[in-house]
Amino acid sequence: MAKKKKKKKKNNAVIDFILYLLVRVLVFVVQLFPAKTNLRFASWLGKGLWKHYKRGRKRAIDNLRASFPEKDERWINKTGQRSFEQVVMMAMDIIMTPKLVKKKNWRKYSTYTNAERAKWMMAEEKGMLMVTGHYGNFEIMGYLMGLFGFNIYSVSRPLDNKFINSYLYRVRKRVGQKIIDKKGAAKVMDDISSTGATLCFIADQDAGRKGLFVDFFGRKASTYKSIGLVAIMNNLPIGVGYSRRVKNKFFFEIGINRIITPDEWADKDDPLKWVTAEYTKAIEDFVRQDPTQYWWLHRRWKHRPKEELEQENKKS
């Protein structure tokens, strides 16, 4: 008998508004202090999160053990704790970015690696997909592309709190970012890409039982089909990029470590699976360069392939 889906709890508008006001107060207070102080505090909070968020800590440790079986427990724990620090530091980055980063001073906060080709491809406005993962400060990439005037649309899931969500949307919109609700994205992606815009995705989320399973750190991970389908159906290149924090600073190395072009999948027997596996491998490649900046606490390997589940059932 199929399990009934739990009904989503309806948000309390009054509580949501109070939380929104608290966020605005937090933004005001944080922006009174220098970035160095804020990031030091965020790092301290991240250490506390690692200590007290036991379920998340266990998930991160399990993911790291499976992804780096050659590493010892000291390395696993050190990397896991640092990844928690990075999550909180990114939240602090989001608060500080609108005040700090302007069109006239972006060089003060970012450097670029192998990004020139992707820059010109986006500037030509012939259509492109840009993908990244939950790594470093992935939010600042969209912010900077909007600031530079590129025609970009970011696909994202709206926050449950409509007041906070609206506030963040306004911040993004001020620098030219356009947001597509993840729920209805599939219906409009083809139309948007046909205008020559660049579509931006966080491409390392678990896609459920119906996702396409490809290798990620030596294990099959359910991955959304939509990115590959849009690229193949519209003959669009896919750029894989990252934003990596440099030391503990509000300063980021932004790079493109792979551009997948339509001619590469033209002769493949299963182009969708090949494209999906290829950009997933590119994400793994930049994560391996500094694993401390990846979000190991998220449930990337939540769903398992059907054949794997069948084997487990036979054993039991």
N, C-alpha and C positions, 0 to 999 in steps of 0.2 A: 504494500500500500504506500502510495507516494506521500511524502511528508508535506503538510500544508506550510506554505510560506508564512512567516510571521508578519503580521501587519506592522507597517512602519509607524512608530509612535509619532503623533502629531506634535509639532513644536509649539511651545507656549510663547506667543508673540511678546508678552510683557517681559518674560525672562530673556528672550532673544534680544530685545531692545536694551535691557539693562547690560547684557554682555557686550553689546555693540558700544554702549557708552563707556564701559570699562576699557574696551579695546582702544577707543579714541583717547582716553586719558593715558593709557599705556604708551600710545604713539607719541603723545605730547611730551611725556616724561622722558622716554628713551631719546627723543631728538634733542633734549637739553644737554646730553652727555656726548663726549667724543666716541667715535667708532671703536677705538681700542678698548675703552672702558666697558662699553656695551658687549663687545665680543668676549672679553674676559669673564664678564658676569654670565653670559650665555653658556660659555664653556663649563663654568661651575655648575650651572643648572643642569647641563647635560650629564655631568658626572652623577648628580643627584638622581636624575631620571634613570640612569643605568643601575644605580644601587637599589632603587625602590620599585621600579616598574618590572616586576619579576617575570611576568608573562612575556613581555616584549624582549627582555634580556635573554630568556630561554630560547625564544624564536630566533633571535639574532645569532646566538651561539650555535644552535643547530644548523642554521643556514651556512655559517662560516665553516663549521666542521666539515659539512658535506661538500662545500665549494673548494676548500683548501685542506684536503686530507693529509697533506705533507707537513702542515704547520703544527707546532706544539700548542698546548693549552694557554701558555703565557701570551703568545702572539694572538691567539683567538680572542682572549679576553681584552687585551690591549686594543685590538682593532675594533672590537665590538663597542667598547666604551667610547672610543674616539668617534665612531660613527654616530652614537647618540649625541655627543657634543656637537657634531656637525649639523644634525637635524635642528637643534635649538639655535645654533648660530645662524642657520639659514632663515629661521623665523625672525631673528633680530635683523638680518640683512634686509628682509622685505620691508620692515618698518623704517629702516634708515635710507633705503635706496632713493625714494622720491626727493628727499632733502639733499642728499649728497651728489647724486649723479645727474649731470646736466650735459647738454650737447657740447658745451665749450670745454668740459673738463674730463670727458670719458677716459682719456689716456691715463689719468691719475689713478683710475681704479681697475683698469683691464689691459691685458696684452693678448695678442692673437697668434695662433699657430695654424698654419695650412688653411687659412680661412679665405684667402684671396679669390680662389676659383668659385667657391660657393657665393661669395659676395656679389660677383659679377653675374652669376646665374640668377640670383634673386633680383638684381637690379634690372636685368633684361625683361623681367615679368613675362616669362614664357611658361610659368607654372613649375612648382617644385614642392617636394615634401621635405621637412626637416624633422628629425626624430632625435630624442635623447632619452635618458633614464633618470631615476631618482638618485641623483649624484651631484655632489658639490652644491652650487647655487644654480639650479636649472631655471629658476624664475628670472634671473637677471638677463638671461639670453634674450628672452622675448621682450623684456623692457628695453634693452639696448637696440634691438632690431627696430622696434617701434620708434625709438628716439632718433635713429638714423634715417627714418622715413621709408623703410621698406614696407611693401604692401603685404602684411602678414595677418593670418588668422590663427589663433591658438585654440585647440580643442581641449576643453577642460570640464571637469565635473563641478557644478556649482556647490557651494557650501550649503549646509542645511539651514544655517542662520541667514535669512534673506537680507538683513540689515548689514551684516559684515560682508556678505557676498557683494551687495550693491556698492559698498564703500570701496572694496578692492577692485571692482570692475571700473569704477570712476578713476581710480589711480592709474590703472592700465590704459584707459581710454585717453587720458590727458597726453600720453606720449605716442598715441597712434596705434596701440594694440587693439585688435578686434577679437572678441571671444565668441566661440561657438559652444553651445551646450552639448556636452558629450552624448546625452540621450538622443538628440535629434540630428547629430552630426552626419550620420550616414546618408540622410536625405538631401543634404545640401553640399556635401564635399565635392561632388562632380561639378556642380554649377560654379562653385567658388574657384576651383582649380582651373576651370575653363577661362576665367578672367585674367589669368596670369599671376594670381596671388600665390604666396607661399603658405602652405598649411603646416602647422607645427604640432607635434604630438609628444606626449610622454609615452614611450613605447615599451615599457617593461612591467606592465601591470598584468596580473593574472586574468585571463579571459574566460575562465569557467570551463565547463565540460565540452562546450562546443568550439573552443578555441583550437588553433593550430599548434600542435606540440612540436617544438624545436629545441635543440640543445642550448642550454645556458648553464655554464659552469659544470658541465658534465652530466647534467640531469635534464630530462624533458620538462619544459615549462610551457604552459598554455599561453598562447600569444594571439592577439587580435588579428583577424584576417583583413580588416578594413583598410589598413595602411597599404599592404601589398596589392589589394584589389584596386584601390584608387590609382596607384602608380601604374599598374599594368593596363588598366582600362583606358587611362588617359595619357599613357606614354610619358610619364613624368620621372625625372631623376629623384633619388632619395639621398639627402645629406644626413650623415650621422655626426652629431656634435656633442660637446661637453663644456661645462664651466667648472673649472677646478680651483678651489681656494688655494692661494699661495700662503703657506704658513698659517698664522692665526689672524691674518689681516683681512680688511675689507678690500681685497684685491684679487682678481681672478684671471686665470689663464683660460681663454675661450678658444677652442679648437675644433676643427673638422677632421676626423680621422678616417672617414670613408665617404665617397660619393658613388652611389650605385646608379649606373646609367641603363636605359632601356636595352641597348645592344647587348648587355651582359646576360640578360635573362631570355633573349629572343630564341635561343636554341635549346633551352632547358626543357626536359620532359614535364616537370611540374614547376612552372615559373613562380607560382604563388608561394609554394613551400621554400623554394630556393631564395627568393627575395626576403621572406620573413626570417629565414635562418641566417642570411647574410647580414642584415642590419642588427639582428640580435647578437651575432658574433662580434660585430663592431662595437656594440655597447659593452660586451664583456671585455674586449680589448682595452678600452679606456678605463674601465673599473679596475682591472688588474694593475694598472699603473699606480693607482693609489686606492686600495680597497677601503681605507678608513673613511672615505667620503661617500660610500654607497649606503643606501638605507637598508641595512640587513634585517631590520625588524619587520619590514613589510612582507606580506604573504605571497611571494613570487611563485612559489611551488605548491600553492594550496591544492589545486586539482591535479590529478594524476591521469595519464593516458589509460584508455580502456583496457588495453592488453596488459598493462602493468597491474591493474586492479584484478584482472582475471587470474594472473599468475599468483598473486597474493592469496586470492580465495582458494586456489587449488592447494597451496601449501598449508592453509589452515584447515 
